[in-house]
Amino acid sequence: MIPIAWSLTLSATLLAIGIFGLLVQRSALRVLVSVELVLNAANINFVAFANLHGQSDGLIFTLFIIALAAAEAAVGLAILLHAYRHVRSVDVNKMTLLRW
């Protein structure tokens, strides 16, 4: 059995990397990957605490988050491809297409 401290350390590391990526990156594709890292950090927490307490609630939440992450990736990539066709760049600072 993996100690809970190791799971929480891994989760905190992934969360820190994901938030850093969200704040620093300019490429929209890297921003999407950073969001996935944040969601995976939450998944690790849910699974770790579900195993610690012997309940399956955390595993059910994890399945919902995985489904949400798949939908987010599909919609995000579709928006990114549409914006790239008009702007010819994946730099989020240059994409003012969705602004009023």
C-alpha positions in Angstrom: 0.0 0.0 0.0 1.3 3.4 -0.9 1.5 5.9 2.0 -1.0 8.8 1.8 1.9 11.3 2.1 3.4 10.2 -1.2 0.1 10.5 -3.0 -0.5 14.0 -1.6 3.1 15.1 -2.5 2.6 13.9 -6.1 -0.7 15.6 -6.3 0.6 18.9 -4.9 3.5 18.7 -7.3 1.2 18.2 -10.3 -1.1 21.0 -9.1 1.8 23.4 -8.8 3.1 22.5 -12.2 -0.4 22.9 -13.7 -1.0 26.3 -12.1 2.4 27.5 -13.1 1.7 26.4 -16.7 -1.7 28.2 -16.6 -0.1 31.4 -15.5 3.1 31.4 -17.6 2.3 29.7 -20.9 1.2 31.6 -24.0 0.5 28.6 -26.2 -3.2 27.5 -26.0 -2.2 23.9 -26.4 0.1 24.1 -23.4 -2.7 25.8 -21.4 -4.9 22.8 -22.2 -2.2 20.4 -21.0 -1.9 22.5 -17.8 -5.6 22.2 -17.1 -5.3 18.4 -17.6 -2.5 18.4 -15.0 -4.7 20.2 -12.5 -7.5 17.8 -13.1 -5.2 14.8 -12.6 -4.0 16.2 -9.4 -7.6 16.3 -8.1 -8.0 12.7 -9.4 -5.0 11.5 -7.4 -6.4 13.2 -4.2 -9.8 11.5 -4.7 -8.3 8.1 -5.3 -5.8 8.4 -2.4 -8.5 9.4 0.1 -10.9 6.8 -1.2 -8.3 4.1 -0.5 -7.5 5.6 2.9 -11.1 5.5 4.1 -12.1 2.3 2.2 -15.0 4.0 0.3 -15.7 4.2 -3.4 -17.0 7.7 -3.5 -13.6 9.1 -4.5 -13.4 6.6 -7.4 -16.8 7.7 -8.7 -15.8 11.3 -8.6 -12.6 10.4 -10.4 -14.6 8.7 -13.2 -16.7 11.9 -13.6 -13.5 14.0 -13.7 -12.0 11.8 -16.4 -15.2 12.2 -18.5 -15.1 15.9 -17.9 -11.4 16.1 -18.9 -12.1 14.2 -22.1 -15.0 16.5 -23.0 -12.8 19.6 -22.1 -10.0 18.3 -24.4 -12.3 17.7 -27.3 -14.1 21.1 -27.1 -10.8 22.9 -26.3 -9.0 21.4 -29.3 -12.0 22.2 -31.5 -12.0 25.9 -30.4 -8.2 25.9 -30.8 -8.4 24.6 -34.4 -11.1 27.1 -35.3 -9.1 30.0 -33.8 -6.0 28.8 -35.6 -7.7 28.9 -38.9 -8.6 32.6 -38.5 -5.6 33.9 -36.6 -2.8 31.5 -37.8 -1.3 31.4 -34.3 -1.8 29.5 -31.1 -0.6 32.3 -28.9 -3.4 33.2 -26.5 -2.3 36.9 -26.4 -2.9 37.2 -30.2 -6.3 35.5 -30.1 -8.9 38.2 -29.7 -11.4 36.4 -31.9 -13.8 35.6 -29.0 -13.8 39.2 -27.6 -16.6 41.6 -28.4 
